Amino acid sequence: MEVDQFALEGGKASRGFTKDRLIAVLDQVEMRVERLRKDTVRIEEEKDSLLSTLDSIKHSELLLDISECDKDDITRYADRILSRAMTVEVTVRTDRDHQQEEALYQVGLSTIHDT
């Protein structure tokens, strides 16, 4: 969904109508930001899954059944893919105010004491 550029264009309108158009555009942008955040989390999870798969392959018992030369080929191939995967950085940061940080800290403390 593209942001409604028409709504941003000037025109002869009352202030209330202009405000409503701008709020509608901001609503669209907010929805797209939330979708972007969700997609980013999904990509981060996919990266973790790929890294886990590569680790499993590198430590697989199946490597015991192949020649040393083939094992080296497989290991180099997995290492090359791992290096490329590690170049992908995905981050979603959640900004918190002091009160939220304190509440999160308290939840963390209670979790530690409950285990």
C-alpha positions as CSV (number, residue, x, y, z in Angstrom):
1,M,0.0,0.0,0.0
2,E,1.5,3.3,-1.1
3,V,1.0,6.4,1.0
4,D,-1.7,8.6,-0.5
5,Q,0.3,11.3,-2.1
6,F,-2.8,13.1,-3.3
7,A,-3.8,13.7,0.3
8,L,-0.5,15.5,0.8
9,E,-1.0,17.9,-2.2
10,G,-2.2,21.4,-1.4
11,G,-5.5,22.7,-2.3
12,K,-8.3,25.0,-1.2
13,A,-9.7,23.3,1.8
14,S,-10.8,24.1,5.3
15,R,-8.3,23.6,8.1
16,G,-10.4,20.7,9.5
17,F,-10.4,18.9,6.2
18,T,-6.6,19.4,5.7
19,K,-6.0,18.1,9.2
20,D,-8.2,15.0,8.5
21,R,-6.3,14.3,5.3
22,L,-2.9,14.6,7.1
23,I,-4.1,12.3,9.9
24,A,-5.3,9.8,7.3
25,V,-1.8,9.8,5.7
26,L,-0.2,9.4,9.1
27,D,-2.5,6.5,9.8
28,Q,-1.4,4.8,6.5
29,V,2.3,5.4,7.4
30,E,1.8,4.0,10.9
31,M,0.2,0.9,9.5
32,R,3.2,0.4,7.1
33,V,5.7,1.0,9.9
34,E,4.0,-1.7,12.0
35,R,4.0,-4.1,9.0
36,L,7.7,-3.3,8.5
37,R,8.4,-4.1,12.1
38,K,6.5,-7.5,11.9
39,D,8.3,-8.4,8.6
40,T,11.7,-7.5,10.2
41,V,11.0,-9.8,13.2
42,R,10.0,-12.5,10.8
43,I,13.2,-12.1,8.8
44,E,15.2,-12.1,12.0
45,E,13.6,-15.4,13.0
46,E,14.3,-16.8,9.5
47,K,17.9,-15.9,9.8
48,D,18.1,-17.6,13.2
49,S,16.6,-20.7,11.7
50,L,19.1,-20.7,8.8
51,L,22.0,-20.4,11.2
52,S,20.7,-23.2,13.2
53,T,20.4,-25.4,10.1
54,L,23.9,-24.6,9.1
55,D,25.2,-25.5,12.6
56,S,23.3,-28.8,12.5
57,I,24.8,-29.6,9.1
58,K,28.3,-28.8,10.3
59,H,27.9,-31.1,13.3
60,S,25.9,-33.8,11.6
61,E,26.7,-37.4,12.2
62,L,26.2,-37.8,8.4
63,L,29.6,-36.2,8.0
64,L,31.1,-39.4,9.6
65,D,29.8,-41.4,6.6
66,I,31.6,-39.5,3.9
67,S,35.3,-39.1,2.9
68,E,37.5,-36.5,4.5
69,C,37.7,-34.7,1.1
70,D,33.9,-34.5,0.8
71,K,33.6,-33.5,4.5
72,D,36.0,-30.6,3.8
73,D,34.0,-29.5,0.8
74,I,30.8,-29.6,2.8
75,T,32.3,-27.7,5.7
76,R,33.8,-25.0,3.4
77,Y,30.4,-24.7,1.6
78,A,28.6,-24.3,5.0
79,D,31.2,-21.8,6.2
80,R,30.8,-19.7,3.0
81,I,27.0,-19.7,3.5
82,L,27.4,-18.9,7.2
83,S,29.7,-15.9,6.4
84,R,27.1,-14.5,3.9
85,A,24.3,-15.0,6.4
86,M,26.3,-13.2,9.1
87,T,26.4,-10.1,6.8
88,V,22.7,-9.7,7.3
89,E,21.8,-7.5,10.2
90,V,18.2,-7.1,11.3
91,T,17.2,-5.0,14.3
92,V,13.9,-3.9,15.7
93,R,14.4,-1.7,18.7
94,T,11.7,-1.0,21.3
95,D,12.2,2.4,22.9
96,R,11.0,2.6,26.5
97,D,10.7,5.4,29.0
98,H,12.2,5.1,32.5
99,Q,9.0,3.7,34.1
100,Q,8.8,1.0,31.4
101,E,12.5,0.1,31.8
102,E,12.0,-0.2,35.6
103,A,8.9,-2.5,35.1
104,L,10.8,-4.7,32.7
105,Y,13.7,-4.9,35.1
106,Q,11.4,-5.9,37.9
107,V,9.8,-8.6,35.7
108,G,13.2,-9.9,34.9
109,L,14.1,-10.1,38.6
110,S,10.9,-11.9,39.5
111,T,11.6,-14.4,36.7
112,I,15.1,-15.1,38.0
113,H,13.8,-15.6,41.6
114,D,11.0,-18.0,40.4
115,T,13.4,-20.4,38.7
